[in-house]
């Protein structure tokens, strides 16, 4: 996703409503809850980790600035 720039486009689209929350901890908490719900339906840990890194990491990286 990085080679084609898809992760930047996706993170811009997804984070625009999330930036209105003004609390990065709320975004992290919602990401954790979403991940746990997805974990029920995706049994493979490797596939689940790859899916989370491809989708949630760019979003969290653009919302939560360290």
Secondary structure, DSSP 8 states (H G I E B T S, - for coil): -TTTTHHHHHHHHHHHHHGGG--HHHHHHHHHHHHHHHHHH---HHHHHHHHHHHHHHHHHHHS--
